[in-house]
């Protein structure tokens, strides 16, 4: 079979990268942008799907929302600092080795 221009011989073993589905622009508008109000936020595969879905997914989503709200309240501006290479760590966990940020605190009264 030929898949996206690549010949895959019969009987080939494939390692499917499910996370790639989460950045499919046909499914998610601006998939690389952080949008806390994104519609259909649970359609991604970060916590798997079906009978083997992560039992902690709802608490994780809640923790993420609380963390972002706290960050947005604490800082008037968050931006990438120079020096980021966005090099991903290997393995099954997704993430980068380091993230450099410029943080401008919100003025306190």
NUMAR-121931 format. One record per residue (C-alpha): residue in one letter; residue number from 1; x, y, z. Coordinates in nm, 3 decimals. Example, Ala and Ser with C-alpha at 12.3 -4.5 7.8 and 13.67 -1.06 7.14 Angstrom:
REM NUMAR-121931
REC; A; 1; 1.230; -0.450; 0.780
REC; S; 2; 1.367; -0.106; 0.714
//
This chain:
REM NUMAR-121931
REC; X; 1; 0.000; 0.000; 0.000
REC; X; 2; 0.111; 0.361; -0.054
REC; X; 3; 0.029; 0.599; 0.229
REC; X; 4; 0.091; 0.969; 0.171
REC; X; 5; 0.348; 0.890; -0.095
REC; X; 6; 0.535; 0.625; 0.107
REC; X; 7; 0.528; 0.261; -0.001
REC; X; 8; 0.452; 0.036; 0.297
REC; X; 9; 0.521; -0.331; 0.219
REC; X; 10; 0.262; -0.589; 0.320
REC; X; 11; 0.325; -0.725; 0.670
REC; X; 12; 0.521; -0.418; 0.781
REC; X; 13; 0.519; -0.337; 1.150
REC; X; 14; 0.417; 0.022; 1.211
REC; X; 15; 0.463; 0.239; 1.517
REC; X; 16; 0.171; 0.478; 1.512
REC; X; 17; 0.222; 0.813; 1.680
REC; X; 18; -0.126; 0.884; 1.815
REC; X; 19; -0.023; 1.229; 1.936
REC; X; 20; 0.011; 1.340; 1.574
REC; X; 21; -0.368; 1.315; 1.548
REC; X; 22; -0.393; 1.595; 1.803
REC; X; 23; -0.237; 1.845; 1.564
REC; X; 24; -0.440; 1.750; 1.258
REC; X; 25; -0.550; 2.084; 1.108
REC; X; 26; -0.842; 1.906; 0.937
REC; X; 27; -0.981; 1.825; 1.283
REC; X; 28; -0.864; 2.116; 1.499
REC; X; 29; -0.852; 2.481; 1.393
REC; X; 30; -0.506; 2.623; 1.472
REC; X; 31; -0.398; 2.299; 1.643
REC; X; 32; -0.069; 2.439; 1.773
REC; X; 33; -0.230; 2.737; 1.946
REC; X; 34; -0.329; 2.723; 2.312
REC; X; 35; -0.702; 2.795; 2.323
REC; X; 36; -0.852; 2.736; 2.665
REC; X; 37; -1.202; 2.782; 2.526
REC; X; 38; -1.152; 2.539; 2.236
REC; X; 39; -1.470; 2.357; 2.136
REC; X; 40; -1.465; 1.976; 2.153
REC; X; 41; -1.164; 1.986; 2.385
REC; X; 42; -1.205; 1.617; 2.468
REC; X; 43; -1.171; 1.497; 2.107
REC; X; 44; -0.791; 1.479; 2.129
REC; X; 45; -0.612; 1.156; 2.215
REC; X; 46; -0.394; 1.277; 2.505
REC; X; 47; -0.583; 1.057; 2.751
REC; X; 48; -0.662; 0.779; 2.502
REC; X; 49; -1.017; 0.682; 2.410
REC; X; 50; -1.263; 0.404; 2.479
REC; X; 51; -1.234; 0.141; 2.752
REC; X; 52; -0.865; 0.220; 2.814
REC; X; 53; -0.906; 0.594; 2.853
REC; X; 54; -0.725; 0.757; 3.144
REC; X; 55; -0.938; 0.749; 3.462
REC; X; 56; -0.768; 1.070; 3.580
REC; X; 57; -0.843; 1.273; 3.267
REC; X; 58; -1.115; 1.487; 3.424
REC; X; 59; -0.908; 1.583; 3.728
REC; X; 60; -0.613; 1.656; 3.499
REC; X; 61; -0.825; 1.887; 3.284
REC; X; 62; -0.949; 2.065; 3.597
REC; X; 63; -0.593; 2.104; 3.730
REC; X; 64; -0.480; 2.244; 3.395
REC; X; 65; -0.762; 2.499; 3.387
REC; X; 66; -0.685; 2.610; 3.744
REC; X; 67; -0.312; 2.637; 3.671
REC; X; 68; -0.367; 2.848; 3.357
REC; X; 69; -0.615; 3.074; 3.537
REC; X; 70; -0.363; 3.129; 3.818
REC; X; 71; -0.083; 3.201; 3.570
REC; X; 72; -0.297; 3.440; 3.369
REC; X; 73; -0.399; 3.622; 3.689
REC; X; 74; -0.041; 3.644; 3.818
REC; X; 75; 0.122; 3.768; 3.498
REC; X; 76; 0.012; 4.049; 3.269
REC; X; 77; 0.227; 3.905; 2.990
REC; X; 78; 0.378; 3.566; 2.918
REC; X; 79; 0.598; 3.526; 2.611
REC; X; 80; 0.875; 3.302; 2.484
REC; X; 81; 1.223; 3.417; 2.585
REC; X; 82; 1.514; 3.393; 2.341
REC; X; 83; 1.702; 3.065; 2.340
REC; X; 84; 1.419; 2.814; 2.310
REC; X; 85; 1.496; 2.529; 2.075
REC; X; 86; 1.175; 2.337; 2.151
REC; X; 87; 1.368; 2.010; 2.138
REC; X; 88; 1.135; 1.726; 2.233
REC; X; 89; 1.226; 1.456; 2.479
REC; X; 90; 1.218; 1.103; 2.347
REC; X; 91; 0.989; 0.825; 2.461
REC; X; 92; 0.616; 0.799; 2.508
REC; X; 93; 0.577; 1.119; 2.708
REC; X; 94; 0.538; 1.437; 2.510
REC; X; 95; 0.717; 1.750; 2.616
REC; X; 96; 1.021; 1.964; 2.565
REC; X; 97; 1.342; 1.961; 2.769
REC; X; 98; 1.312; 2.324; 2.876
REC; X; 99; 1.094; 2.627; 2.816
REC; X; 100; 1.228; 2.978; 2.862
REC; X; 101; 0.966; 3.243; 2.930
REC; X; 102; 0.948; 3.617; 2.984
REC; X; 103; 0.701; 3.686; 3.265
REC; X; 104; 0.564; 4.032; 3.343
REC; X; 105; 0.392; 4.028; 3.683
REC; X; 106; 0.046; 4.174; 3.717
REC; X; 107; 0.057; 4.496; 3.918
REC; X; 108; -0.074; 4.444; 4.268
REC; X; 109; -0.281; 4.706; 4.445
//
